Amino acid sequence: MKSAPGAAPDVLTLLAATNQSVRLDTATVAAPAFVAGLQAVAIRIAPPLVDVPADGVEFPFDWGADTPGTDRVELAPVVIDMQADSASNFGGYLMGELAAQPTDGGLSVSIPGGRHVRALTLTDLTSENIVFRNKQQLEAAGRRLTVSVRDPRGGWAAPTMSVPAVARRGAIPPTLTGASLADGVLRLPDLTGPIRIAIVGGDTPEEFSPKALTVGTVIGWAAPTPVDLTLTGPDGATLWNFPGALPDGTRQAPDVTVAVSAAVEALRTAGKPITGSLALHSKFPCKVRFAVTSVQGDLIRELAGTTTVELAGEPVALPLVRPLPPGRPGAAIADVKVTYRGKRLADISDPLPPPGPHRGVVVRSDRVLRALPPQALRGEHVSRIGLVGYCPQPTALLVRVVPAAATAKSAADLAPIGTPGTAMVDAAAATGVIWVDLPEPIHVDQPVAIEVSAGTGTLFWVADPDPLIRVVVLDPDPGRRPIVLGAVTLLTVDEPAISVARASLPTAPFADTTPLLASALFCTVEISDGQLRYPRGA
């Protein structure tokens, strides 16, 4: 006897792969942690100190090649954590030699581009034939080095600091502090230019009198102050910026998820690799405490609308508009509704034989019997009988339920139990289940056998070793029988109607193939508003 080429999976084989009891649960999101009745509070840690060079610093992400079959991107929150940090131990960025001009009894030093200056290296700073390189030399000569900045109203403001500082006077604390001079390097508290330096006599600002001074060269060292700090996305669009200089003490935590998501979605839509970077730029090289959460999330395949599958004793592929994305999803979520129709495959039903040559019996006009165990079908109401095999030509079949004591010769003289079923079967070359409906359900209250004959044509009835059958019975109770998705139990049915919103489905059946739904139960399965989520970037 021939085998079925490319035979489809068998419902009973799929059901035999699992005996789990599964109840669908609604997909949930983890709740905040609680400890001893109090909600746990996260300790906010300062982000790392980041060097931002002239060409910026990048925060790359790589989701790999585009994944066909997805519909959109959904990102986890992308949040910046930015905090100003003066990096006080950093000496400064070399600016080179700065222009210095005599002005108003001092020396005006130009600072290019609006940068903040942290230090000036003053070579051969000379006044009254004395070269000053440190605070001690100034104190020994009774002189001070003062620093002034521009007055917004015009001209130079009064000195804001001096080396040495003005000493305490009674209850008045030291003033004009913040600068130091050592080894010819004047350290400053990150001033904007231009600035004026002067050598003066006197112990208080009221007594200050400028002295002539000269300097060989002035070398500038810029502060690491961020200016016009900007974060751009993979498409070059600005995600966030802070115009101007970043003041000390500034801390921000903006959410840039929407803009980053739009850029990642554009890559997906274009079919390009989903790779790129977020880039942090400053007008000048700088240091800033900065972190941004990694670009991670899910590629989403929508199973939109409602997909209805009628299960009637055979596996059914889940109808899909287009192929699924490659790989196994990280999560599958959908609304699921199951309605049991009051019918099922009887437990006596046989699985289909494996592919390959099959043995069996040839049924023509002579009756062929399949005897059943004495308790098989006892108390059941049989509505449909399936014969495993095929008819090589059009065939008229007669199927009767007869007492178990019947033989091929005696069955003709025995009255059938209930009304026989008939079917006209088209010619076929592949082994399958040939269903014969009974005119009315048969209540079985004794040991029985299944009798088959052909009025015309031929049935090749597969046997292993007995001829193989399927039997459908009426049963109002689903009996906690499973519905499987692929080879994984989707749920066990313990009541006639089950409905679960946003159920978490098994994911393995969606890996690289269209999943099959199967059950011994005759039921309607409705899967609505489904989502397959393929995690990326974690």
Salt bridges, closest charged atoms under 4 A:
ASP10 OD1 - ARG470 NH2 2.43
ASP51 OD1 - LYS287 NZ 2.14
ASP71 OD2 - ARG301 NE 3.98
ASP71 OD1 - ARG322 NH2 2.19
GLU74 OE1 - ARG72 NH1 3.16
GLU74 OE2 - ARG533 NH2 2.51
ASP81 OD1 - ARG44 NH2 3.13
ASP81 OD2 - ARG251 NH2 3.00
ASP85 OD2 - ARG289 NE 2.62
GLU128 OE1 - ARG143 NE 2.86
ASP151 OD2 - ARG153 NH2 3.00
ASP190 OD2 - ARG118 NH2 2.82
ASP203 OD1 - ARG144 NH1 3.45
GLU265 OE2 - ARG268 NH2 2.81
ASP298 OD2 - ARG533 NE 2.96
GLU302 OE2 - ARG72 NE 2.75
ASP335 OD1 - ARG502 NH1 3.33
ASP347 OD1 - ARG344 NH1 3.97
ASP347 OD1 - ARG481 NH2 3.79
ASP350 OD2 - ARG370 NH1 2.73
GLU380 OE2 - ARG344 NH2 2.87
ASP437 OD1 - ARG384 NE 2.83
GLU451 OE2 - ARG367 NE 3.55
GLU451 OE2 - ARG400 NE 2.86
ASP475 OD2 - ARG344 NE 2.79
ASP494 OD2 - ARG23 NH1 3.09
ASP494 OD2 - ARG480 NH1 3.46
GLU495 OE2 - ARG23 NH2 3.95
